[in-house]
Amino acid sequence: MNKFLVLLSVFAVTFACKTPEARKPETVKTGSYIAESVVRNKKLYEAEEKAIETYIKTHDTKQFKASEYGFWVAKDSIVVEATNSKFPKFSDVVNFDFNISALDGQIIYTASELKNKNYSMDQEELFTGLREGLKLMKAGETYTFIFPSQKAYGYYGDENRIGRNTPIISTVTINSIITKK
């Protein structure tokens, strides 16, 4: 009987010290959320493109051109000093005025509400489209930009007057550019 207990104990110790096995997940996601998001964003992009093209066709007095940055731009006016001016570079201080309106013409923010701004190029927060648009301008120039939502305030809007996924129009005038050395 004593041998039987010893054998049983050795057997129990041998098989009781098994390494833990990894548990399998109960549900496996295959990335369907990402695929759905891609489809939704493509539809949103196409709808915005159509709305912007319609706006450009109905406002044919301005010559809008697609920029390499993913928005549309039309040159409104040039003051004489703009021909002698340079494009702003990194850390230059740009003094400008701008307004924001919707594609249907409704003014969202007037230039007086947004007030005159001093912006240190690429060193301060500014929505993507405007930051890139300022790089295309010289002092004394006025441009009108059409920004698709991803270049404007994107998915969240400005959490005030600009809704989510809203393309906007902005007329921007650069008053001066102060070069930093």
OpenMM code with the backbone's topology and positions (N, CA, C; nanometers):
from openmm import Vec3, app, unit

residues = "MET ASN LYS PHE LEU VAL LEU LEU SER VAL PHE ALA VAL THR PHE ALA CYS LYS THR PRO GLU ALA ARG LYS PRO GLU THR VAL LYS THR GLY SER TYR ILE ALA GLU SER VAL VAL ARG ASN LYS LYS LEU TYR GLU ALA GLU GLU LYS ALA ILE GLU THR TYR ILE LYS THR HIS ASP THR LYS GLN PHE LYS ALA SER GLU TYR GLY PHE TRP VAL ALA LYS ASP SER ILE VAL VAL GLU ALA THR ASN SER LYS PHE PRO LYS PHE SER ASP VAL VAL ASN PHE ASP PHE ASN ILE SER ALA LEU ASP GLY GLN ILE ILE TYR THR ALA SER GLU LEU LYS ASN LYS ASN TYR SER MET ASP GLN GLU GLU LEU PHE THR GLY LEU ARG GLU GLY LEU LYS LEU MET LYS ALA GLY GLU THR TYR THR PHE ILE PHE PRO SER GLN LYS ALA TYR GLY TYR TYR GLY ASP GLU ASN ARG ILE GLY ARG ASN THR PRO ILE ILE SER THR VAL THR ILE ASN SER ILE ILE THR LYS LYS".split()
positions = [
    Vec3(0.0815, -0.1182, 0.0000),
    Vec3(0.0000, 0.0000, 0.0000),
    Vec3(0.0864, 0.1252, 0.0000),
    Vec3(0.2002, 0.1156, 0.0710),
    Vec3(0.2924, 0.2266, 0.0802),
    Vec3(0.3520, 0.2597, -0.0569),
    Vec3(0.3836, 0.1572, -0.1367),
    Vec3(0.4372, 0.1788, -0.2704),
    Vec3(0.3314, 0.2432, -0.3592),
    Vec3(0.2086, 0.2028, -0.3380),
    Vec3(0.0995, 0.2574, -0.4174),
    Vec3(0.0832, 0.4076, -0.3934),
    Vec3(0.0942, 0.4548, -0.2697),
    Vec3(0.0829, 0.5966, -0.2364),
    Vec3(0.2010, 0.6752, -0.2927),
    Vec3(0.3197, 0.6178, -0.2877),
    Vec3(0.4374, 0.6850, -0.3420),
    Vec3(0.4232, 0.6985, -0.4926),
    Vec3(0.3797, 0.5939, -0.5581),
    Vec3(0.3604, 0.5964, -0.7025),
    Vec3(0.2515, 0.6948, -0.7414),
    Vec3(0.1452, 0.6964, -0.6657),
    Vec3(0.0359, 0.7906, -0.6915),
    Vec3(0.0832, 0.9346, -0.6708),
    Vec3(0.1643, 0.9616, -0.5705),
    Vec3(0.2156, 1.0967, -0.5450),
    Vec3(0.3087, 1.1402, -0.6581),
    Vec3(0.3975, 1.0522, -0.7035),
    Vec3(0.4885, 1.0855, -0.8136),
    Vec3(0.4071, 1.1136, -0.9390),
    Vec3(0.3081, 1.0343, -0.9645),
    Vec3(0.2210, 1.0514, -1.0809),
    Vec3(0.1463, 1.1848, -1.0724),
    Vec3(0.0932, 1.2174, -0.9576),
    Vec3(0.0180, 1.3424, -0.9386),
    Vec3(0.1093, 1.4638, -0.9545),
    Vec3(0.2308, 1.4580, -0.8977),
    Vec3(0.3245, 1.5701, -0.9070),
    Vec3(0.3678, 1.5902, -1.0512),
    Vec3(0.3900, 1.4837, -1.1244),
    Vec3(0.4367, 1.4922, -1.2631),
    Vec3(0.3327, 1.5603, -1.3510),
    Vec3(0.2092, 1.5217, -1.3394),
    Vec3(0.1063, 1.5747, -1.4279),
    Vec3(0.0398, 1.7008, -1.3733),
    Vec3(0.0604, 1.7351, -1.2486),
    Vec3(0.0025, 1.8565, -1.1908),
    Vec3(0.0852, 1.9790, -1.2278),
    Vec3(0.2095, 1.9648, -1.2637),
    Vec3(0.2978, 2.0774, -1.2964),
    Vec3(0.2953, 2.1067, -1.4457),
    Vec3(0.1818, 2.1206, -1.4997),
    Vec3(0.1651, 2.1498, -1.6414),
    Vec3(0.1763, 2.3008, -1.6635),
    Vec3(0.2397, 2.3451, -1.7733),
    Vec3(0.2518, 2.4882, -1.8020),
    Vec3(0.1151, 2.5433, -1.8416),
    Vec3(0.0894, 2.6691, -1.8083),
    Vec3(-0.0414, 2.7268, -1.8417),
    Vec3(-0.0545, 2.7456, -1.9927),
    Vec3(-0.1729, 2.7253, -2.0410),
    Vec3(-0.2005, 2.7428, -2.1835),
    Vec3(-0.2693, 2.8763, -2.2045),
    Vec3(-0.2378, 2.9405, -2.3160),
    Vec3(-0.3017, 3.0679, -2.3498),
    Vec3(-0.4472, 3.0425, -2.3850),
    Vec3(-0.5314, 3.1348, -2.3381),
    Vec3(-0.6726, 3.1213, -2.3705),
    Vec3(-0.6994, 3.1833, -2.5063),
    Vec3(-0.7851, 3.1235, -2.5796),
    Vec3(-0.8234, 3.1753, -2.7106),
    Vec3(-0.9263, 3.2862, -2.6916),
    Vec3(-0.9218, 3.3897, -2.7763),
    Vec3(-1.0222, 3.4953, -2.7642),
    Vec3(-1.1599, 3.4410, -2.8016),
    Vec3(-1.2608, 3.4989, -2.7377),
    Vec3(-1.3963, 3.4523, -2.7645),
    Vec3(-1.4471, 3.5029, -2.8983),
    Vec3(-1.4183, 3.6318, -2.9297),
    Vec3(-1.4594, 3.6860, -3.0583),
    Vec3(-1.3367, 3.7467, -3.1254),
    Vec3(-1.3327, 3.7364, -3.2544),
    Vec3(-1.2202, 3.7883, -3.3305),
    Vec3(-1.2729, 3.8934, -3.4268),
    Vec3(-1.2191, 4.0159, -3.4146),
    Vec3(-1.2557, 4.1230, -3.5073),
    Vec3(-1.1615, 4.1158, -3.6268),
    Vec3(-1.2149, 4.1378, -3.7442),
    Vec3(-1.1333, 4.1268, -3.8645),
    Vec3(-1.0998, 4.2609, -3.9254),
    Vec3(-1.1183, 4.3710, -3.8495),
    Vec3(-1.0884, 4.5018, -3.9054),
    Vec3(-1.2053, 4.5602, -3.9806),
    Vec3(-1.3248, 4.5113, -3.9540),
    Vec3(-1.4413, 4.5613, -4.0266),
    Vec3(-1.4672, 4.7082, -3.9966),
    Vec3(-1.4323, 4.7555, -3.8759),
    Vec3(-1.4515, 4.8959, -3.8416),
    Vec3(-1.3671, 4.9848, -3.9324),
    Vec3(-1.2435, 4.9441, -3.9556),
    Vec3(-1.1549, 5.0233, -4.0405),
    Vec3(-1.2076, 5.0245, -4.1838),
    Vec3(-1.2525, 4.9119, -4.2322),
    Vec3(-1.3062, 4.9048, -4.3679),
    Vec3(-1.4304, 4.9925, -4.3808),
    Vec3(-1.5169, 4.9894, -4.2809),
    Vec3(-1.6371, 5.0742, -4.2823),
    Vec3(-1.5992, 5.2217, -4.2793),
    Vec3(-1.4979, 5.2552, -4.2022),
    Vec3(-1.4522, 5.3933, -4.1925),
    Vec3(-1.3970, 5.4421, -4.3263),
    Vec3(-1.3239, 5.3572, -4.3952),
    Vec3(-1.2689, 5.3939, -4.5256),
    Vec3(-1.3821, 5.4216, -4.6245),
    Vec3(-1.4819, 5.3358, -4.6267),
    Vec3(-1.5961, 5.3537, -4.7172),
    Vec3(-1.6695, 5.4838, -4.6843),
    Vec3(-1.6933, 5.5080, -4.5550),
    Vec3(-1.7639, 5.6291, -4.5117),
    Vec3(-1.6854, 5.7547, -4.5499),
    Vec3(-1.5538, 5.7532, -4.5299),
    Vec3(-1.4714, 5.8699, -4.5627),
    Vec3(-1.4645, 5.8953, -4.7129),
    Vec3(-1.4634, 5.7897, -4.7927),
    Vec3(-1.4646, 5.8077, -4.9385),
    Vec3(-1.5945, 5.8724, -4.9838),
    Vec3(-1.7067, 5.8290, -4.9262),
    Vec3(-1.8363, 5.8887, -4.9606),
    Vec3(-1.8402, 6.0358, -4.9195),
    Vec3(-1.7890, 6.0658, -4.8018),
    Vec3(-1.7846, 6.2039, -4.7539),
    Vec3(-1.6997, 6.2893, -4.8472),
    Vec3(-1.5841, 6.2381, -4.8858),
    Vec3(-1.4937, 6.3110, -4.9751),
    Vec3(-1.5610, 6.3387, -5.1095),
    Vec3(-1.6277, 6.2385, -5.1651),
    Vec3(-1.6955, 6.2554, -5.2942),
    Vec3(-1.8084, 6.3584, -5.2845),
    Vec3(-1.8837, 6.3566, -5.1753),
    Vec3(-1.9924, 6.4533, -5.1569),
    Vec3(-1.9366, 6.5955, -5.1452),
    Vec3(-1.8269, 6.6108, -5.0726),
    Vec3(-1.7653, 6.7430, -5.0599),
    Vec3(-1.7108, 6.7903, -5.1941),
    Vec3(-1.6487, 6.7009, -5.2696),
    Vec3(-1.5960, 6.7361, -5.4018),
    Vec3(-1.7079, 6.7878, -5.4922),
    Vec3(-1.8218, 6.7198, -5.4923),
    Vec3(-1.9354, 6.7629, -5.5746),
    Vec3(-1.9847, 6.9002, -5.5317),
    Vec3(-1.9976, 6.9222, -5.4010),
    Vec3(-2.0452, 7.0511, -5.3502),
    Vec3(-1.9476, 7.1627, -5.3868),
    Vec3(-1.8186, 7.1360, -5.3766),
    Vec3(-1.7176, 7.2370, -5.4096),
    Vec3(-1.7175, 7.2652, -5.5594),
    Vec3(-1.7278, 7.1618, -5.6423),
    Vec3(-1.7335, 7.1813, -5.7873),
    Vec3(-1.8560, 7.2635, -5.8265),
    Vec3(-1.9687, 7.2371, -5.7621),
    Vec3(-2.0908, 7.3141, -5.7881),
    Vec3(-2.0693, 7.4600, -5.7513),
    Vec3(-2.0076, 7.4838, -5.6358),
    Vec3(-1.9800, 7.6213, -5.5933),
    Vec3(-1.8915, 7.6920, -5.6962),
    Vec3(-1.7859, 7.6254, -5.7406),
    Vec3(-1.6928, 7.6861, -5.8361),
    Vec3(-1.7628, 7.7181, -5.9682),
    Vec3(-1.8496, 7.6288, -6.0137),
    Vec3(-1.9222, 7.6529, -6.1393),
    Vec3(-2.0177, 7.7706, -6.1276),
    Vec3(-2.0823, 7.7848, -6.0122),
    Vec3(-2.1787, 7.8937, -5.9953),
    Vec3(-2.1103, 8.0270, -5.9656),
    Vec3(-1.9852, 8.0260, -5.9248),
    Vec3(-1.9096, 8.1478, -5.8975),
    Vec3(-1.7943, 8.1584, -5.9961),
    Vec3(-1.8288, 8.1599, -6.1252),
    Vec3(-1.7261, 8.1565, -6.2287),
    Vec3(-1.6545, 8.2902, -6.2477),
    Vec3(-1.6917, 8.3937, -6.1705),
    Vec3(-1.6191, 8.5206, -6.1794),
    Vec3(-1.4797, 8.5080, -6.1194),
    Vec3(-1.4621, 8.4141, -6.0299),
    Vec3(-1.3303, 8.3880, -5.9719),
    Vec3(-1.2686, 8.2673, -6.0418),
    Vec3(-1.1415, 8.2739, -6.0641),
    Vec3(-1.0697, 8.1654, -6.1306),
    Vec3(-1.0051, 8.0746, -6.0258),
    Vec3(-1.0818, 7.9809, -5.9747),
    Vec3(-1.0288, 7.8887, -5.8743),
    Vec3(-0.9400, 7.7843, -5.9402),
    Vec3(-0.8291, 7.7556, -5.8725),
    Vec3(-0.7375, 7.6511, -5.9180),
    Vec3(-0.7113, 7.5579, -5.8019),
    Vec3(-0.6965, 7.4304, -5.8326),
    Vec3(-0.6635, 7.3326, -5.7285),
    Vec3(-0.5172, 7.3498, -5.6910),
    Vec3(-0.4901, 7.3516, -5.5618),
    Vec3(-0.3513, 7.3641, -5.5161),
    Vec3(-0.2953, 7.2251, -5.4887),
    Vec3(-0.1659, 7.2179, -5.4764),
    Vec3(-0.1008, 7.0911, -5.4443),
    Vec3(-0.1285, 7.0476, -5.3012),
    Vec3(-0.1835, 7.1384, -5.2207),
    Vec3(-0.2105, 7.1090, -5.0806),
    Vec3(-0.3490, 7.0463, -5.0571),
    Vec3(-0.4318, 7.0372, -5.1613),
    Vec3(-0.5614, 6.9727, -5.1466),
    Vec3(-0.6769, 7.0676, -5.1227),
    Vec3(-0.6617, 7.1947, -5.1584),
    Vec3(-0.7719, 7.2902, -5.1513),
    Vec3(-0.7696, 7.3749, -5.2773),
    Vec3(-0.8705, 7.4614, -5.2939),
    Vec3(-0.8814, 7.5447, -5.4120),
    Vec3(-0.8507, 7.6883, -5.3735),
    Vec3(-0.7910, 7.7616, -5.4670),
    Vec3(-0.7482, 7.8986, -5.4386),
    Vec3(-0.7775, 7.9881, -5.5587),
    Vec3(-0.8207, 8.1127, -5.5289),
    Vec3(-0.8411, 8.2139, -5.6317),
    Vec3(-0.7781, 8.3431, -5.5827),
    Vec3(-0.7009, 8.4069, -5.6688),
    Vec3(-0.6366, 8.5335, -5.6337),
    Vec3(-0.7383, 8.6442, -5.6546),
    Vec3(-0.7653, 8.7213, -5.5483),
    Vec3(-0.8649, 8.8282, -5.5573),
    Vec3(-0.8017, 8.9611, -5.5964),
    Vec3(-0.7000, 9.0023, -5.5234),
    Vec3(-0.6377, 9.1308, -5.5538),
    Vec3(-0.4921, 9.1302, -5.5094),
    Vec3(-0.4183, 9.2202, -5.5718),
    Vec3(-0.2770, 9.2349, -5.5380),
    Vec3(-0.2497, 9.3836, -5.5220),
    Vec3(-0.1922, 9.4191, -5.4106),
    Vec3(-0.1486, 9.5565, -5.3879),
    Vec3(-0.0089, 9.5689, -5.4478),
    Vec3(0.0305, 9.6877, -5.4860),
    Vec3(0.1593, 9.7099, -5.5524),
    Vec3(0.2758, 9.6518, -5.4737),
    Vec3(0.2731, 9.6641, -5.3408),
    Vec3(0.3864, 9.6154, -5.2615),
    Vec3(0.4011, 9.4634, -5.2652),
    Vec3(0.2992, 9.3920, -5.3076),
    Vec3(0.3063, 9.2462, -5.3113),
    Vec3(0.4098, 9.1973, -5.4116),
    Vec3(0.4328, 9.2732, -5.5163),
    Vec3(0.5302, 9.2294, -5.6170),
    Vec3(0.6718, 9.2308, -5.5610),
    Vec3(0.6992, 9.3173, -5.4633),
    Vec3(0.8319, 9.3247, -5.4027),
    Vec3(0.8454, 9.2340, -5.2817),
    Vec3(0.7371, 9.1828, -5.2343),
    Vec3(0.7363, 9.1023, -5.1124),
    Vec3(0.7816, 8.9593, -5.1413),
    Vec3(0.8170, 8.8897, -5.0330),
    Vec3(0.8574, 8.7494, -5.0434),
    Vec3(0.7530, 8.6622, -4.9777),
    Vec3(0.7570, 8.5360, -5.0109),
    Vec3(0.6691, 8.4403, -4.9460),
    Vec3(0.7166, 8.4185, -4.8027),
    Vec3(0.6240, 8.3984, -4.7086),
    Vec3(0.6670, 8.3767, -4.5697),
    Vec3(0.7391, 8.2437, -4.5543),
    Vec3(0.8392, 8.2447, -4.4693),
    Vec3(0.9176, 8.1245, -4.4390),
    Vec3(0.8967, 8.0867, -4.2928),
    Vec3(0.9543, 7.9760, -4.2527),
    Vec3(0.9452, 7.9278, -4.1156),
    Vec3(0.9847, 8.0370, -4.0166),
    Vec3(0.9029, 8.0591, -3.9182),
    Vec3(0.9181, 8.1538, -3.8073),
    Vec3(0.8953, 8.3005, -3.8443),
    Vec3(0.8700, 8.3334, -3.9726),
    Vec3(0.8324, 8.4706, -4.0071),
    Vec3(0.6970, 8.5002, -3.9425),
    Vec3(0.6768, 8.6259, -3.9030),
    Vec3(0.5489, 8.6655, -3.8434),
    Vec3(0.4620, 8.7263, -3.9527),
    Vec3(0.3468, 8.6626, -3.9754),
    Vec3(0.2535, 8.7063, -4.0782),
    Vec3(0.1354, 8.7735, -4.0100),
    Vec3(0.1058, 8.8974, -4.0499),
    Vec3(-0.0111, 8.9687, -4.0006),
    Vec3(-0.1177, 8.9587, -4.1089),
    Vec3(-0.2342, 8.9045, -4.0736),
    Vec3(-0.3376, 8.8837, -4.1749),
    Vec3(-0.4778, 8.8990, -4.1163),
    Vec3(-0.5728, 8.9168, -4.2066),
    Vec3(-0.7155, 8.9204, -4.1744),
    Vec3(-0.7821, 8.8109, -4.2567),
    Vec3(-0.8873, 8.7503, -4.2018),
    Vec3(-0.9610, 8.6495, -4.2776),
    Vec3(-1.1029, 8.6373, -4.2250),
    Vec3(-1.1876, 8.5780, -4.3070),
    Vec3(-1.3231, 8.5462, -4.2655),
    Vec3(-1.3510, 8.4017, -4.3017),
    Vec3(-1.4612, 8.3487, -4.2522),
    Vec3(-1.4987, 8.2105, -4.2829),
    Vec3(-1.6471, 8.2076, -4.3164),
    Vec3(-1.6805, 8.1424, -4.4272),
    Vec3(-1.8202, 8.1243, -4.4639),
    Vec3(-1.8415, 7.9825, -4.5157),
    Vec3(-1.9675, 7.9441, -4.5220),
    Vec3(-2.0042, 7.8104, -4.5705),
    Vec3(-2.0168, 7.8141, -4.7222),
    Vec3(-2.0252, 7.6976, -4.7838),
    Vec3(-2.0391, 7.6903, -4.9291),
    Vec3(-2.1699, 7.7511, -4.9785),
    Vec3(-2.2708, 7.7563, -4.8922),
    Vec3(-2.3985, 7.8155, -4.9327),
    Vec3(-2.3977, 7.9677, -4.9213),
    Vec3(-2.2837, 8.0261, -4.8830),
    Vec3(-2.2708, 8.1706, -4.8744),
    Vec3(-2.2960, 8.2282, -4.7361),
    Vec3(-2.3454, 8.1477, -4.6448),
    Vec3(-2.3723, 8.1944, -4.5090),
    Vec3(-2.2407, 8.2258, -4.4382),
    Vec3(-2.2309, 8.3471, -4.3838),
    Vec3(-2.1091, 8.3872, -4.3136),
    Vec3(-2.1085, 8.3217, -4.1765),
    Vec3(-2.0005, 8.2510, -4.1471),
    Vec3(-1.9862, 8.1836, -4.0185),
    Vec3(-1.9151, 8.2762, -3.9203),
    Vec3(-1.7998, 8.3311, -3.9622),
    Vec3(-1.7249, 8.4279, -3.8824),
    Vec3(-1.6840, 8.5423, -3.9740),
    Vec3(-1.7108, 8.6668, -3.9335),
    Vec3(-1.6653, 8.7818, -4.0098),
    Vec3(-1.5199, 8.8110, -3.9743),
    Vec3(-1.4560, 8.8921, -4.0568),
    Vec3(-1.3166, 8.9297, -4.0292),
    Vec3(-1.3061, 9.0078, -3.8987),
    Vec3(-1.4068, 9.0882, -3.8683),
    Vec3(-1.4009, 9.1658, -3.7431),
    Vec3(-1.4170, 9.0752, -3.6207),
    Vec3(-1.4936, 8.9672, -3.6338),
    Vec3(-1.5061, 8.8719, -3.5228),
    Vec3(-1.3747, 8.7963, -3.5001),
    Vec3(-1.3088, 8.7590, -3.6082),
    Vec3(-1.1840, 8.6834, -3.5971),
    Vec3(-1.0655, 8.7732, -3.5650),
    Vec3(-1.0810, 8.9011, -3.5868),
    Vec3(-0.9793, 9.0014, -3.5557),
    Vec3(-0.8497, 8.9782, -3.6334),
    Vec3(-0.7729, 9.0832, -3.6418),
    Vec3(-0.6439, 9.0793, -3.7083),
    Vec3(-0.5520, 8.9831, -3.6333),
    Vec3(-0.4832, 8.8953, -3.7062),
    Vec3(-0.3985, 8.7928, -3.6432),
    Vec3(-0.2522, 8.8130, -3.6776),
    Vec3(-0.1679, 8.7842, -3.5812),
    Vec3(-0.0239, 8.7702, -3.6037),
    Vec3(0.0071, 8.6231, -3.5849),
    Vec3(0.0644, 8.5635, -3.6871),
    Vec3(0.0915, 8.4195, -3.6842),
    Vec3(0.2378, 8.3953, -3.7152),
    Vec3(0.3061, 8.3250, -3.6282),
    Vec3(0.4445, 8.2859, -3.6506),
    Vec3(0.4424, 8.1567, -3.7323),
    Vec3(0.4892, 8.1640, -3.8544),
    Vec3(0.4762, 8.0540, -3.9504),
    Vec3(0.5245, 7.9209, -3.8941),
    Vec3(0.4358, 7.8235, -3.8973),
    Vec3(0.4624, 7.6853, -3.8583),
    Vec3(0.5063, 7.6686, -3.7129),
    Vec3(0.4791, 7.7671, -3.6285),
    Vec3(0.5160, 7.7556, -3.4883),
    Vec3(0.3960, 7.7728, -3.3958),
    Vec3(0.2792, 7.7978, -3.4523),
    Vec3(0.1585, 7.8175, -3.3729),
    Vec3(0.0458, 7.7333, -3.4318),
    Vec3(-0.0601, 7.7183, -3.3545),
    Vec3(-0.1768, 7.6427, -3.3990),
    Vec3(-0.2612, 7.7261, -3.4946),
    Vec3(-0.2978, 7.6657, -3.6042),
    Vec3(-0.3852, 7.7240, -3.7044),
    Vec3(-0.4366, 7.6065, -3.7856),
    Vec3(-0.5602, 7.6116, -3.8319),
    Vec3(-0.6087, 7.4943, -3.9045),
    Vec3(-0.5265, 7.4719, -4.0312),
    Vec3(-0.5136, 7.3467, -4.0689),
    Vec3(-0.4184, 7.3020, -4.1715),
    Vec3(-0.4265, 7.3799, -4.3018),
    Vec3(-0.5456, 7.3977, -4.3545),
    Vec3(-0.5600, 7.4655, -4.4833),
    Vec3(-0.5099, 7.6083, -4.4805),
    Vec3(-0.5455, 7.6819, -4.3764),
    Vec3(-0.5020, 7.8212, -4.3672),
    Vec3(-0.3506, 7.8297, -4.3489),
    Vec3(-0.2953, 7.7426, -4.2697),
    Vec3(-0.1496, 7.7396, -4.2484),
    Vec3(-0.0771, 7.7190, -4.3824),
    Vec3(-0.1283, 7.6265, -4.4643),
    Vec3(-0.0663, 7.6000, -4.5942),
    Vec3(-0.0965, 7.7109, -4.6949),
    Vec3(-0.2164, 7.7688, -4.6858),
    Vec3(-0.2548, 7.8763, -4.7769),
    Vec3(-0.1697, 8.0011, -4.7590),
    Vec3(-0.1352, 8.0333, -4.6358),
    Vec3(-0.0510, 8.1511, -4.6101),
    Vec3(0.0850, 8.1392, -4.6780),
    Vec3(0.1322, 8.0173, -4.6969),
    Vec3(0.2622, 7.9954, -4.7607),
    Vec3(0.2601, 8.0327, -4.9097),
    Vec3(0.1394, 8.0425, -4.9683),
    Vec3(0.1254, 8.0736, -5.1103),
    Vec3(0.1129, 8.2230, -5.1372),
    Vec3(0.1057, 8.3032, -5.0297),
    Vec3(0.0737, 8.4449, -5.0435),
    Vec3(0.1925, 8.5340, -5.0088),
    Vec3(0.1853, 8.6573, -5.0605),
    Vec3(0.2818, 8.7623, -5.0270),
    Vec3(0.2066, 8.8752, -4.9580),
    Vec3(0.2790, 8.9640, -4.8946),
    Vec3(0.2160, 9.0787, -4.8286),
    Vec3(0.1405, 9.1623, -4.9313),
    Vec3(0.0188, 9.2008, -4.8961),
    Vec3(-0.0629, 9.2834, -4.9845),
    Vec3(-0.1577, 9.2042, -5.0725),
    Vec3(-0.1496, 9.0730, -5.0703),
    Vec3(-0.2363, 8.9909, -5.1546),
    Vec3(-0.3609, 8.9469, -5.0789),
    Vec3(-0.4690, 8.9293, -5.1548),
    Vec3(-0.5935, 8.8761, -5.1013),
    Vec3(-0.6321, 8.7556, -5.1852),
    Vec3(-0.6507, 8.6435, -5.1199),
    Vec3(-0.6902, 8.5196, -5.1865),
    Vec3(-0.8196, 8.4681, -5.1241),
    Vec3(-0.8946, 8.3959, -5.2046),
    Vec3(-1.0101, 8.3225, -5.1533),
    Vec3(-0.9767, 8.1745, -5.1635),
    Vec3(-0.9945, 8.1044, -5.0527),
    Vec3(-0.9651, 7.9615, -5.0461),
    Vec3(-1.0938, 7.8840, -5.0229),
    Vec3(-1.1027, 7.7680, -5.0837),
    Vec3(-1.2088, 7.6724, -5.0519),
    Vec3(-1.1389, 7.5525, -4.9893),
    Vec3(-1.1685, 7.5301, -4.8624),
    Vec3(-1.1048, 7.4214, -4.7892),
    Vec3(-1.2027, 7.3071, -4.7686),
    Vec3(-1.1700, 7.1854, -4.8154),
    Vec3(-1.2528, 7.0701, -4.7787),
    Vec3(-1.2410, 7.0473, -4.6279),
    Vec3(-1.3326, 6.9742, -4.5714),
    Vec3(-1.3385, 6.9610, -4.4251),
    Vec3(-1.2083, 6.9091, -4.3647),
    Vec3(-1.1400, 6.8173, -4.4334),
    Vec3(-1.0174, 6.7629, -4.3749),
    Vec3(-0.9052, 6.8661, -4.3711),
    Vec3(-0.9143, 6.9720, -4.4493),
    Vec3(-0.8159, 7.0798, -4.4449),
    Vec3(-0.8640, 7.1955, -4.3578),
    Vec3(-0.9905, 7.1895, -4.3158),
    Vec3(-1.0468, 7.2953, -4.2314),
    Vec3(-1.0527, 7.2458, -4.0872),
    Vec3(-1.1718, 7.2233, -4.0379),
    Vec3(-1.1865, 7.1858, -3.8965),
    Vec3(-1.2213, 7.0388, -3.8771),
    Vec3(-1.2253, 6.9623, -3.9858),
    Vec3(-1.2355, 6.8173, -3.9789),
    Vec3(-1.3582, 6.7606, -3.9117),
    Vec3(-1.3369, 6.6480, -3.8469),
    Vec3(-1.4452, 6.5693, -3.7897),
    Vec3(-1.5167, 6.6408, -3.6759),
    Vec3(-1.4464, 6.7205, -3.5975),
    Vec3(-1.5074, 6.7824, -3.4798),
    Vec3(-1.5615, 6.9221, -3.5050),
    Vec3(-1.5256, 6.9853, -3.6155),
    Vec3(-1.5631, 7.1236, -3.6361),
    Vec3(-1.4854, 7.2100, -3.5375),
    Vec3(-1.5323, 7.3319, -3.5158),
    Vec3(-1.4643, 7.4167, -3.4168),
    Vec3(-1.5359, 7.4108, -3.2823),
    Vec3(-1.6331, 7.3204, -3.2714),
    Vec3(-1.7126, 7.2994, -3.1503),
    Vec3(-1.7875, 7.4261, -3.1103),
    Vec3(-1.8134, 7.5129, -3.2079),
    Vec3(-1.8901, 7.6333, -3.1839),
    Vec3(-1.9870, 7.6533, -3.3001),
    Vec3(-1.9436, 7.7221, -3.4055),
    Vec3(-2.0318, 7.7512, -3.5189),
    Vec3(-2.0076, 7.6627, -3.6404),
    Vec3(-1.8893, 7.6069, -3.6518),
    Vec3(-1.8571, 7.5231, -3.7679),
    Vec3(-1.8855, 7.3786, -3.7313),
    Vec3(-1.9754, 7.3177, -3.8077),
    Vec3(-2.0129, 7.1796, -3.7805),
    Vec3(-1.9065, 7.0814, -3.8246),
    Vec3(-1.9280, 6.9576, -3.7883),
    Vec3(-1.8329, 6.8538, -3.8269),
    Vec3(-1.8406, 6.8268, -3.9758),
    Vec3(-1.7262, 6.7935, -4.0330),
    Vec3(-1.7135, 6.7617, -4.1754),
    Vec3(-1.7735, 6.8706, -4.2641),
    Vec3(-1.7401, 6.9964, -4.2360),
    Vec3(-1.7941, 7.1091, -4.3114),
    Vec3(-1.6849, 7.1747, -4.3942),
    Vec3(-1.6991, 7.1737, -4.5281),
    Vec3(-1.6042, 7.2499, -4.6089),
    Vec3(-1.6324, 7.3992, -4.5910),
    Vec3(-1.5291, 7.4814, -4.5970),
    Vec3(-1.5461, 7.6241, -4.5743),
    Vec3(-1.4781, 7.7068, -4.6826),
    Vec3(-1.5190, 7.8333, -4.6903),
    Vec3(-1.4566, 7.9309, -4.7792),
    Vec3(-1.3978, 8.0390, -4.6904),
    Vec3(-1.2771, 8.0812, -4.7224),
    Vec3(-1.2126, 8.1850, -4.6430),
    Vec3(-1.1431, 8.2838, -4.7359),
    Vec3(-1.1691, 8.4120, -4.7137),
    Vec3(-1.0987, 8.5170, -4.7863),
    Vec3(-0.9920, 8.5714, -4.6931),
    Vec3(-0.8666, 8.5661, -4.7381),
    Vec3(-0.7514, 8.5993, -4.6540),
    Vec3(-0.6722, 8.7127, -4.7182),
    Vec3(-0.6370, 8.8113, -4.6367),
    Vec3(-0.5509, 8.9210, -4.6812),
    Vec3(-0.4291, 8.9262, -4.5905),
    Vec3(-0.3097, 8.9195, -4.6508),
    Vec3(-0.1870, 8.9355, -4.5729),
    Vec3(-0.1517, 9.0832, -4.5720),
    Vec3(-0.1441, 9.1390, -4.4526),
    Vec3(-0.1112, 9.2798, -4.4364),
    Vec3(0.0402, 9.3026, -4.4382),
    Vec3(0.1137, 9.2159, -4.3684),
    Vec3(0.2596, 9.2312, -4.3641),
    Vec3(0.3260, 9.0989, -4.3271),
    Vec3(0.4530, 9.0891, -4.3629),
    Vec3(0.5346, 8.9738, -4.3259),
    Vec3(0.6635, 9.0276, -4.2642),
    Vec3(0.6870, 8.9906, -4.1405),
    Vec3(0.8086, 9.0330, -4.0707),
    Vec3(0.9030, 8.9143, -4.0673),
    Vec3(1.0171, 8.9289, -4.1321),
    Vec3(1.1140, 8.8213, -4.1429),
    Vec3(1.1940, 8.8098, -4.0135),
    Vec3(1.2006, 8.6886, -3.9614),
    Vec3(1.2821, 8.6604, -3.8430),
    Vec3(1.4163, 8.6084, -3.8900),
    Vec3(1.5217, 8.6508, -3.8215),
    Vec3(1.6556, 8.6053, -3.8612),
    Vec3(1.7128, 8.5152, -3.7568),
] * unit.nanometer
topology = app.Topology()
chain = topology.addChain("A")
for resn in residues:
    res = topology.addResidue(resn, chain)
    for name in ("N", "CA", "C"):
        topology.addAtom(name, app.Element.getBySymbol(name[0]), res)
